[in-house]
Amino acid sequence: MTDQTATPTPPHSEPEQGSHVAAISREIVQVHAQFYGRGPTKAKTIWRDEIIVCLLEEIFTKAEQLLVDNGRFEDVRSHRIAFQDAVGPLFRTSIEEITGREVKSFLSQISEEGCASEVFVLGPSRSA
């Protein structure tokens, strides 16, 4: 008996998945830019099996960076968490449209150094 979960089949061919991760990075950056007035300066998305991770760098606005520099990171984090709660459904819909898979879970985190991660846990393919 073999364990079929040990070697999952990729949801897309490598070239197709490559264009999808680029689209995910663009979409995440655009949402940040739309609501914050600027997006992160760097974004990289990694998609493995049912997990998508988008890493963002230099995410803070000038006002947020001033607060962080003055020891108010927790205030910035609190505001960013509220933002993520509000745009979570938009992120989920975008990821589902790009991947063709349901988003089972969405997680988000920021660091004091100005990095963020947007993590999506996917369900099975809609065509499966």
C-alpha positions as CSV (number, residue, x, y, z in Angstrom):
1,M,0.0,0.0,0.0
2,T,1.4,3.4,-0.9
3,D,0.7,6.7,0.7
4,Q,-0.7,9.0,-2.0
5,T,-0.2,12.1,0.0
6,A,3.6,11.7,0.0
7,T,4.0,12.8,-3.6
8,P,1.2,15.2,-4.4
9,T,0.6,16.2,-8.0
10,P,1.3,19.8,-8.7
11,P,-1.9,21.8,-9.5
12,H,-0.4,23.2,-12.7
13,S,2.5,22.6,-15.0
14,E,5.7,24.5,-13.9
15,P,5.4,27.2,-16.6
16,E,1.8,27.8,-15.9
17,Q,2.4,27.8,-12.1
18,G,5.2,30.4,-12.6
19,S,2.8,32.8,-14.3
20,H,0.3,32.2,-11.5
21,V,2.8,33.1,-8.7
22,A,3.8,36.3,-10.6
23,A,0.1,37.2,-10.8
24,I,-0.3,36.5,-7.1
25,S,2.6,38.8,-6.3
26,R,1.2,41.6,-8.5
27,E,-2.3,41.2,-7.0
28,I,-1.1,41.4,-3.4
29,V,1.1,44.4,-4.1
30,Q,-1.7,46.2,-5.9
31,V,-4.1,45.7,-3.0
32,H,-1.6,47.1,-0.6
33,A,-0.9,50.0,-2.9
34,Q,-4.6,50.7,-3.4
35,F,-5.4,50.9,0.3
36,Y,-2.1,52.3,1.7
37,G,-1.2,54.6,-1.1
38,R,2.0,52.6,-1.8
39,G,2.8,49.0,-2.0
40,P,5.8,47.0,-0.8
41,T,8.9,47.5,-2.9
42,K,9.6,43.7,-3.1
43,A,7.3,40.7,-3.4
44,K,8.0,37.1,-3.9
45,T,5.5,34.3,-4.0
46,I,6.2,30.6,-3.4
47,W,3.6,27.9,-4.2
48,R,4.1,24.4,-3.0
49,D,1.3,21.9,-3.1
50,E,-1.6,23.5,-1.1
51,I,0.5,26.3,0.4
52,I,1.1,29.8,-1.1
53,V,3.3,32.2,0.7
54,C,3.8,35.8,-0.5
55,L,6.7,37.6,1.1
56,L,6.7,41.4,1.1
57,E,9.5,43.8,1.9
58,E,9.6,47.5,2.8
59,I,5.9,47.6,3.5
60,F,5.5,50.5,5.8
61,T,4.3,53.9,4.8
62,K,6.3,56.9,5.9
63,A,3.9,57.5,8.8
64,E,4.1,53.9,9.9
65,Q,7.9,53.9,9.7
66,L,8.0,57.0,11.9
67,L,5.8,55.2,14.5
68,V,8.0,52.1,14.3
69,D,11.2,54.2,14.7
70,N,9.6,55.8,17.8
71,G,8.8,52.5,19.5
72,R,5.2,52.3,18.4
73,F,5.4,49.1,16.3
74,E,2.5,47.4,18.2
75,D,0.3,50.3,17.2
76,V,1.3,49.8,13.5
77,R,0.8,46.0,13.9
78,S,-2.7,46.6,15.4
79,H,-3.7,48.8,12.4
80,R,-2.3,46.3,9.9
81,I,-4.2,43.4,11.5
82,A,-7.4,45.4,11.2
83,F,-6.5,46.1,7.5
84,Q,-5.9,42.4,6.9
85,D,-9.2,41.5,8.5
86,A,-10.9,43.9,6.1
87,V,-9.2,42.9,2.9
88,G,-9.0,39.1,3.7
89,P,-12.1,38.4,1.6
90,L,-10.6,40.3,-1.3
91,F,-7.3,38.4,-1.1
92,R,-9.1,35.1,-0.9
93,T,-11.2,35.8,-3.9
94,S,-8.2,36.9,-5.9
95,I,-6.2,33.8,-5.0
96,E,-9.2,31.6,-5.8
97,E,-9.6,33.2,-9.2
98,I,-5.9,32.9,-10.1
99,T,-5.4,29.3,-8.8
100,G,-8.8,27.8,-9.5
101,R,-8.7,26.5,-5.9
102,E,-10.6,27.3,-2.8
103,V,-8.7,29.2,0.0
104,K,-9.3,27.2,3.1
105,S,-7.3,29.5,5.3
106,F,-5.6,32.9,5.1
107,L,-2.9,34.0,7.6
108,S,-1.0,37.3,7.6
109,Q,1.9,38.7,9.7
110,I,4.3,41.7,9.7
111,S,7.6,42.2,11.4
112,E,9.2,45.3,12.9
113,E,11.8,45.2,10.1
114,G,9.1,46.0,7.5
115,C,8.5,42.5,6.1
116,A,5.2,40.8,5.8
117,S,3.9,37.4,4.8
118,E,0.5,36.5,3.3
119,V,-0.1,32.8,3.6
120,F,-2.9,30.9,1.8
121,V,-3.8,27.3,2.5
122,L,-5.6,25.9,-0.6
123,G,-8.3,23.2,-0.9
124,P,-8.5,20.8,-3.8
125,S,-8.8,22.0,-7.3
126,R,-12.3,23.0,-8.3
127,S,-12.1,20.7,-11.3
128,A,-11.1,17.7,-9.1
